[in-house]
């Protein structure tokens, strides 16, 4: 079951005006979108999601102010142009992979169940995780695992993949790949806090979907199209995303930072939804010229 993380805080920081125009850049299951729509009167909400599966969920929302666009938020500039929108009053980015994607084994985001190594947000576009493992050089793989997963064993993992590939035994499923990684990095007798393959799976997913590049493009478009006193709210789930948001907010003179420190879930929310434990919310407001 998908539970919207930091829902109340996100809506509070958006400071929704009943006549405003808002962007939900990651529609997901629609929790944030429904909360925004409940506060609109003559305003408008444009919801975006790269996953084609989100379209069916969006069709359950019958609201005159609601528009759904099946696209990556990296295309935000084009989406706004296509929708005839010049300025917006708020943009919400709820980053990373959703519970629905993690819980659907066929998507290949998780190694809890064995499935094809895919990991694409849009399974009809771009290279899958398996494609990257099958074609990237040892150096490229090591860079992916170190840069996006901050994994100290990145070189050893990359070498093991290339060796398996050369012998014609490259893993084709999530379970096989997780087992390969665990065999490389697990230290006998040491109890791991997280599964040894967790960081590598995160790194591959980020590379497959160019998540950090998409975030930079999405943030830039959001800031450029933000009306005076309009707000950007982001919810990130790992340090790489949070670092980009923090840096972008700090370095853009057009913005006033509203969260000196990131807002994090309270104890009750983390108990109800363990996936919320790593969430960090940041917010900024466009200065009025």
C-alpha positions in Angstrom: 0.0 0.0 0.0 1.3 3.4 -0.9 1.3 6.1 1.8 2.2 9.7 0.8 5.3 10.7 2.8 5.3 14.0 4.7 1.9 14.8 3.2 0.8 17.5 5.7 4.2 19.2 5.7 4.3 19.3 1.9 0.9 20.8 1.6 1.6 23.4 4.4 4.8 24.5 2.7 3.1 24.8 -0.7 0.8 27.4 0.9 -1.9 26.7 -1.7 -4.0 29.5 -3.1 -7.5 28.6 -4.2 -6.9 30.3 -7.5 -3.3 29.1 -8.0 -1.7 26.9 -10.6 0.3 24.0 -9.2 2.5 21.1 -10.5 2.7 17.7 -8.9 5.8 16.5 -10.6 5.5 12.9 -9.4 1.9 11.9 -9.3 2.5 8.3 -8.0 -0.7 7.1 -6.3 -2.2 10.6 -6.3 -2.1 11.3 -2.5 -0.4 14.7 -2.8 -2.5 15.6 -5.9 -5.8 14.9 -4.1 -4.7 17.0 -1.1 -3.8 19.9 -3.5 -7.1 19.6 -5.4 -9.1 19.7 -2.2 -7.7 23.2 -1.6 -8.3 24.6 -5.1 -11.4 26.5 -6.2 -10.7 28.3 -9.5 -7.1 27.1 -9.7 -5.4 24.3 -11.7 -3.2 21.2 -11.0 -1.0 19.6 -13.6 0.2 16.2 -12.4 3.2 14.5 -14.1 4.5 10.9 -14.0 6.9 9.0 -16.1 5.4 5.7 -15.3 2.6 4.7 -17.8 0.9 2.8 -15.0 0.1 6.1 -13.3 -2.3 7.0 -16.1 -4.9 4.5 -14.9 -4.7 5.9 -11.3 -5.0 9.4 -12.6 -8.2 8.6 -14.5 -9.9 7.9 -11.2 -9.7 11.6 -10.4 -12.7 13.4 -11.8 -11.9 17.1 -11.1 -12.2 20.0 -13.6 -9.0 21.5 -12.3 -7.0 18.4 -12.9 -4.7 17.6 -15.9 -2.4 14.5 -16.1 0.6 14.2 -18.3 2.5 10.9 -18.8 6.1 12.2 -19.0 9.3 12.7 -17.1 9.5 15.9 -15.1 12.7 16.6 -16.9 10.4 17.8 -19.6 8.6 20.3 -17.4 9.5 23.2 -19.5 7.8 21.6 -22.6 4.9 20.4 -20.6 4.1 23.8 -19.3 4.3 25.2 -22.8 2.0 22.5 -24.2 -0.5 23.2 -21.4 -0.4 26.9 -22.1 1.0 27.8 -18.7 3.5 30.6 -18.4 3.8 30.7 -14.6 3.0 28.5 -11.7 2.4 29.1 -8.0 3.9 25.9 -6.7 5.7 22.8 -7.7 6.0 19.6 -5.6 8.7 17.0 -6.3 8.3 13.7 -4.5 11.5 12.0 -5.6 12.7 8.4 -6.1 10.8 5.1 -6.6 7.2 4.7 -5.4 5.8 1.9 -3.2 3.8 0.6 -6.2 6.9 0.2 -8.3 8.9 -1.5 -5.5 6.0 -3.8 -4.7 5.5 -4.8 -8.4 8.2 -7.5 -8.7 8.0 -7.5 -12.5 9.4 -3.9 -12.6 12.8 -5.1 -11.3 13.3 -2.3 -8.8 13.6 -4.7 -5.8 15.4 -8.0 -5.1 12.9 -9.3 -2.6 11.4 -11.3 -5.4 13.2 -12.6 -8.6 12.3 -10.6 -11.7 14.0 -9.3 -14.9 16.6 -6.6 -14.4 14.6 -3.7 -15.7 14.3 -0.7 -13.3 12.9 1.8 -15.9 10.3 4.3 -14.7 8.9 4.0 -18.2 9.4 0.4 -19.2 8.9 1.3 -22.9 11.8 3.7 -23.2 15.5 3.7 -22.8 18.0 1.1 -21.6 17.1 -1.4 -18.9 19.4 -2.3 -16.0 20.4 -5.5 -17.8 21.3 -3.5 -20.9 23.7 -1.4 -18.9 25.2 -4.4 -17.1 25.6 -6.1 -20.5 27.3 -3.2 -22.4 29.0 -0.8 -20.0 32.8 -1.1 -19.5 34.3 -2.1 -16.1 35.3 1.5 -15.5 31.8 2.8 -16.4 30.1 0.3 -14.0 32.5 1.1 -11.2 31.7 4.8 -11.7 28.0 4.2 -11.6 28.2 2.2 -8.3 30.5 4.6 -6.6 28.9 7.9 -7.8 25.2 6.9 -7.4 25.5 4.2 -4.7 28.5 5.5 -2.8 29.7 1.9 -2.6 33.3 1.4 -1.6 33.4 -2.0 -3.3 32.4 -0.5 -6.6 35.5 -1.6 -8.5 35.4 -5.2 -7.2 31.7 -5.4 -8.1 32.3 -4.0 -11.6 35.2 -6.5 -12.1 33.0 -9.4 -11.0 30.2 -8.4 -13.4 32.6 -8.1 -16.4 34.1 -11.5 -15.5 30.7 -13.1 -15.4 29.8 -11.4 -18.6 32.9 -12.7 -20.3 32.1 -16.2 -19.3 28.5 -15.9 -20.6 27.0 -16.1 -17.2 25.8 -12.5 -16.6 22.8 -12.5 -14.2 19.4 -11.8 -15.9 17.3 -11.5 -12.8 17.2 -9.3 -9.7 17.8 -12.2 -7.4 20.8 -13.5 -9.3 22.4 -10.1 -9.5 21.8 -9.4 -5.8 23.5 -12.8 -5.0 26.5 -11.9 -7.2 26.9 -8.5 -5.4 26.5 -10.1 -2.0 29.1 -12.7 -2.9 31.6 -9.9 -3.7 31.1 -7.6 -0.7 29.8 -9.7 2.2 32.3 -10.3 4.9 31.8 -13.6 6.7 30.8 -13.3 10.3 29.8 -9.6 9.9 26.1 -8.8 10.3 25.1 -6.2 7.6 22.7 -3.4 8.5 21.3 -3.4 5.0 21.5 -6.0 2.2 24.9 -5.7 0.5 23.2 -5.1 -2.9 21.0 -2.2 -1.7 23.4 0.6 -2.8 24.2 -1.1 -6.1 20.5 -1.4 -6.9 20.0 2.2 -6.1 22.9 3.2 -8.3 21.7 1.2 -11.2 18.2 2.6 -10.9 19.5 6.2 -10.9 21.7 5.5 -13.9 18.9 3.7 -15.8 16.5 6.7 -15.4 19.1 9.5 -15.3 17.3 10.6 -12.1 19.9 13.2 -11.0 20.0 14.8 -14.5 16.2 14.8 -14.6 16.1 16.5 -11.1 18.5 19.3 -12.2 16.4 19.9 -15.4 13.1 19.8 -13.5 14.3 22.2 -10.7 15.6 24.6 -13.3 12.4 24.7 -15.2 10.3 25.0 -12.0 12.3 28.0 -10.7 12.2 29.7 -14.1 8.5 29.4 -14.3 7.7 30.2 -10.7 5.6 33.3 -10.1 6.7 35.8 -7.4 6.0 34.3 -3.9 5.5 30.9 -5.6 7.0 27.9 -3.8 9.0 24.7 -4.6 8.8 21.8 -2.3 10.9 18.7 -2.6 10.9 15.3 -0.8 14.1 13.4 -1.3 15.1 9.9 -0.1 18.8 9.8 -0.4 21.8 12.2 0.0 22.5 12.6 -3.7 19.0 14.0 -4.4 19.0 16.1 -1.2 22.5 17.6 -2.1 21.3 18.7 -5.5 18.2 20.4 -4.0 20.1 22.0 -1.2 22.8 23.3 -3.6 20.2 24.6 -6.2 18.2 26.4 -3.5 21.3 28.0 -2.0 22.9 29.1 -5.3 19.8 30.7 -6.9 19.5 34.3 -5.9 15.8 34.3 -7.0 14.9 32.0 -4.1 14.4 32.4 -0.4 14.9 29.2 1.5 12.1 28.4 3.9 13.6 25.3 5.5 16.9 26.1 7.1 17.1 22.4 8.0 15.2 19.7 6.2 11.9 18.6 7.6 11.9 14.9 8.5 9.0 12.5 9.4 8.0 12.2 13.1 8.2 9.0 15.0 4.6 8.1 14.4 4.9 8.5 10.6 8.0 6.4 10.5 6.3 3.6 12.6 3.3 3.7 10.2 5.4 3.9 7.1 9.0 2.6 7.5 9.9 3.8 4.0 9.5 7.4 5.2 12.5 7.1 7.6 15.0 8.6 5.1 12.7 11.3 3.7 13.8 15.0 3.8 11.6 17.9 2.8 13.0 21.2 1.6 11.1 24.2 0.5 12.0 27.6 -1.1 10.0 30.6 -2.3 10.5 32.8 -5.3 11.3 36.3 -4.2 8.9 39.0 -5.2 10.7 41.4 -7.6 
